[in-house]
Amino acid sequence: MNWRKSSYSGSTNECVEIADLPAGGRAVRDTKDPNGGMLRFTAAEWRAFTLGVKAGEFDN
């Protein structure tokens, strides 16, 4: 998998990385633990999550 992180992350390694999966899905992992587990999302799940972020659904 080709992992990438946001250009806003800087060099602190305190962020997450994402990778593209077949059919538009995404995988997410912790930058500090690249050999640890990962979360996998279908394209529909990833779309719902990103729309929720943009709508402020997860803001405190």
FENJO-V37196 format. One record per residue. N is the residue number from 1. PSI is psi in whole degrees, -180 to 180 (none if undefined). OMEGA is omega in degrees with one decimal (NA if undefined). NEAR is the number of other ideal C-beta (glycine too) atoms within 10 Angstrom. Layout:
[[N | PSI | OMEGA | NEAR] [N | PSI | OMEGA | NEAR]]
This chain:
[[1 | 147 | 176.1 | 11] [2 | 104 | -177.9 | 7] [3 | 147 | 176.0 | 15] [4 | 155 | 176.3 | 11] [5 | 164 | -178.1 | 14] [6 | 143 | 175.2 | 10] [7 | -15 | 177.5 | 6] [8 | -10 | -174.7 | 6] [9 | -27 | -177.4 | 14] [10 | -152 | -176.0 | 10] [11 | 17 | -175.2 | 5] [12 | -14 | -177.3 | 8] [13 | 28 | 176.1 | 13] [14 | 65 | -177.6 | 10] [15 | -172 | 176.1 | 13] [16 | 159 | 175.4 | 15] [17 | 152 | 176.4 | 19] [18 | 155 | 175.9 | 19] [19 | 146 | 177.3 | 15] [20 | 141 | 175.1 | 14] [21 | 164 | 177.6 | 15] [22 | 152 | 177.7 | 6] [23 | 25 | 173.8 | 8] [24 | 4 | 177.3 | 12] [25 | 174 | 178.1 | 15] [26 | 151 | 171.2 | 19] [27 | 146 | -178.2 | 16] [28 | 136 | 177.5 | 16] [29 | 164 | 178.5 | 19] [30 | 127 | 179.9 | 15] [31 | -35 | -178.3 | 14] [32 | -18 | -177.1 | 11] [33 | 68 | -174.5 | 10] [34 | -20 | 178.5 | 11] [35 | 0 | 178.4 | 6] [36 | -164 | -178.7 | 8] [37 | 170 | 176.8 | 9] [38 | 156 | 173.7 | 18] [39 | 139 | 178.2 | 12] [40 | 135 | -179.2 | 13] [41 | 140 | 171.7 | 18] [42 | 169 | 178.0 | 13] [43 | -41 | -179.7 | 13] [44 | -41 | 178.9 | 11] [45 | -42 | 179.9 | 13] [46 | -41 | 178.5 | 19] [47 | -44 | 178.8 | 13] [48 | -41 | 179.4 | 13] [49 | -49 | -177.8 | 15] [50 | -36 | 175.2 | 12] [51 | -39 | 177.2 | 10] [52 | -40 | 177.6 | 11] [53 | -48 | -178.4 | 11] [54 | -30 | -179.9 | 8] [55 | -5 | 180.0 | 9] [56 | 15 | -176.4 | 7] [57 | -26 | -176.2 | 10] [58 | 6 | 178.7 | 8] [59 | 146 | 177.3 | 6] [60 | none | NA | 2]]
